[in-house]
Amino acid sequence: MSLYLILVKYMDNGNSYVGHYKECLKYIDNFSNISVFLAYNVNVDAIKYFKDGKEVQKLIDLFDEGEIIKTIKLYPRKINSPVDFIARLVYSMKTGKPAEVPVSEDKLLNIWFDELKYDEERMGGQVGIISNLLSILNLKRVVAYTPILSKKQAEMFVNKENLLYPSVIKGNLVLKKPIESYRKEDPLKINRIFEYIKGIEFKLGDEKIITPQANRFIVASRPDALRFEIKGELKKKLPEIGEVVDCAILSGYQGIKEKYSDGKTDEYYFKKAEEDIKLLKQKNMDIKIHLEFASIQSKNLRKKIAERIIPNVNCLGMDDTEIANIIHILGYDNLSNSIIKNSMIEDVIEASKILLDEYPNLELVQTHTMYYIVCMCRKDNPLNDKELKKTLELATVLASTKAKLGDISKIEDLKEGLCIPYNTHAKLLNSILVNLKNSDRYKDYKIAMVPSRLVKNPKSTVGLGDTISAGAFITYVSLVNYPSRKGGVK
Ligand code: AMP
């Protein structure tokens, strides 16, 4: 069934939200013009869903409560023991904020984690999640690269003709399905994810904790064998890959370790990452490159990304915590703290302006928060305000669909997301935005905002941010590169 027919069907059901998104959905048809390259992170997500406080309480009861409380205060940025894990999990559940914390490669600790019972295993990592989504949204070609590709990992990719893995065979670049490209000997990276719903209750010492919203805590594995790099012959083919795509989405830099067993450091891998971007651009100066952030614990890594990667990309996508962290590196401590505390749209827009002023290479900054998604660019951007808004509208529907269903497996699934209304702050957010857009301070910029369509009891929250950013970025590129097919935005 065509998108248009789905729409008509839903309009017949009297759903007014759908009418509002009529043109927006047509944009997906435009995706079939777009080819994208993605690198670098794919992994398996082992997910545990906490549906009530009992299991959390059981975990807490395994340890001395005083020790957990002390560890929460220490705020470990790496998990070196089960107590570090409980402390960061409880902190995430208390604040309702998502977090991703690396776990040390200690054998006993990993056995401890393996022994916890998980509910399911699914595709993880930004490249994995986004590749599958874009393949389903019928992009012309999705070229997904990850340094390790085991059989189990390859099987988690959508098996479609438009999703390909790059290899070099007899000196030639060959794009084949992941399932035809895996290497038996490659290791597997597994992240453990702990998802919790809103309203879960448990006790720690005298404190009663109730989760303020659904979210997740990620224990990220960082195997020494996984090196963040496009090696040898394939690296030489990057200009050729750059030539056959319209755009690239880069992610996973949070997985770089500061030191490896062979003495190599993060510095080595950041240099390689910079080279990769230059090579991608070598034969295609018009390629649009998007950097997608994830939670990054290490301040050093954040600084390196700000200094080495952001100056080489066109677009940024991140959540409120990450934009706060980046402007913190740039010296805006007060604004950063304010965003962390309140996520106010006024502050996020000011932070976006700071990034556009600081990095002349950036053309678009997109930030997603629980209640709104906002993007900002300079006045000379080829898209008008309404087109920019459309990029976010589609992104919000993708997020609500994924939150509701857990996964998007066909375009028709979007009708589920379309039925979720904007959150209750929508009116207020729109009026704040009008004032900001009219203010003298932002007269040299274009700003667009769409309130989120919050699903009350999301099936899963993993990958929602990646889904938002990928949807918004691909719509942006398709509108900039194929303006004659705008689908009639007025
Ligand atoms: P991230 O923190 O990068 O994973 O981004 C998560 C984003 O997904 C949030 O900023 C919201 O815009 C969106 N989101 C989170 N929870 C829900 C939900 N329950 N329903 C719909 N969208 C959500």
Residues whose N, C-alpha, C, O or C-beta is under 5 A from the ligand:
A	BS01	AMP	P98 D319 H368 T369 M370 Y372 A399 S400 A403 S452 R453 L454 V455 P458 T461 L464 G465 D466
